[in-house]
């Protein structure tokens, strides 16, 4: 894994992209603080995996429903998690 300052990356972008194309990863730093990561593109990397069920769904629905003490806004939680307001 290589590290490159922003100015160095700008000056030698083609060389760094060639390394990334060959499988390397480049950490981009601003004053020695990592700010970005350049990684090879993967068409199959969508972080979504489908797995076969380990039990029939009828068994999974036998559980007791959970009651929340207060109302929860799923939209609000998602926005907070994603850094949106």
C-alpha positions as CSV (number, residue, x, y, z in Angstrom):
1,X,0.0,0.0,0.0
2,X,1.5,3.3,-1.1
3,X,1.0,6.7,0.4
4,X,1.0,9.9,-1.6
5,X,0.6,13.6,-0.7
6,X,-2.0,15.5,-2.7
7,X,0.6,17.5,-4.6
8,X,2.5,14.3,-5.5
9,X,-0.7,12.6,-6.6
10,X,-1.6,15.5,-8.9
11,X,1.9,15.6,-10.4
12,X,2.1,11.8,-11.0
13,X,-1.6,10.8,-11.3
14,X,-1.1,8.6,-14.4
15,X,1.7,6.6,-12.7
16,X,-0.4,6.1,-9.5
17,X,-3.4,5.0,-11.6
18,X,-1.3,2.5,-13.4
19,X,-0.3,1.0,-10.0
20,X,-3.9,0.9,-8.9
21,X,-4.9,-0.7,-12.2
22,X,-2.3,-3.4,-11.3
23,X,-3.9,-4.1,-8.0
24,X,-2.2,-1.6,-5.6
25,X,-3.9,0.7,-3.2
26,X,-2.9,4.3,-2.7
27,X,-3.6,6.3,0.4
28,X,-3.9,10.0,-0.3
29,X,-2.6,12.3,2.5
30,X,-3.0,16.0,3.3
31,X,-0.1,17.0,5.6
32,X,0.4,13.4,6.6
33,X,-3.3,12.9,7.4
34,X,-4.9,10.2,5.4
35,X,-7.9,11.7,3.6
36,X,-8.7,9.2,0.7
37,X,-8.0,5.8,-0.6
38,X,-7.7,4.9,-4.3
39,X,-8.5,1.3,-4.8
40,X,-8.9,-0.9,-7.9
41,X,-12.5,-0.8,-9.3
42,X,-14.5,-4.0,-8.8
43,X,-17.7,-4.5,-10.8
44,X,-18.8,-7.2,-8.3
45,X,-18.2,-5.2,-5.1
46,X,-21.6,-4.0,-4.1
47,X,-21.4,-5.2,-0.5
48,X,-24.6,-7.1,-1.0
49,X,-24.6,-10.8,-0.4
50,X,-27.6,-13.2,-0.8
51,X,-27.4,-16.3,1.4
52,X,-29.5,-19.3,1.6
53,X,-31.9,-19.5,4.5
54,X,-30.5,-21.5,7.4
55,X,-34.1,-22.3,8.7
56,X,-37.5,-22.1,7.2
57,X,-39.2,-18.7,7.4
58,X,-42.0,-20.2,9.5
59,X,-39.5,-20.8,12.3
60,X,-38.1,-17.3,12.1
61,X,-41.6,-15.8,12.6
62,X,-42.2,-17.6,15.9
63,X,-40.3,-14.9,17.9
64,X,-42.0,-12.3,20.1
65,X,-42.3,-8.9,18.5
66,X,-40.2,-6.1,20.1
67,X,-41.9,-3.1,21.6
68,X,-40.1,0.1,21.6
69,X,-40.3,2.5,24.6
70,X,-40.4,5.6,22.4
71,X,-41.0,6.3,18.7
72,X,-38.1,5.9,16.4
73,X,-37.6,7.7,13.1
74,X,-35.8,5.4,10.8
75,X,-35.3,8.2,8.3
76,X,-33.6,10.3,11.0
77,X,-31.3,7.5,12.1
78,X,-30.3,6.8,8.5
79,X,-29.6,10.4,7.8
80,X,-27.5,10.7,10.9
81,X,-25.6,7.6,10.1
82,X,-24.9,8.8,6.6
83,X,-23.8,12.3,7.8
84,X,-26.8,14.1,6.4
85,X,-29.0,16.6,8.2
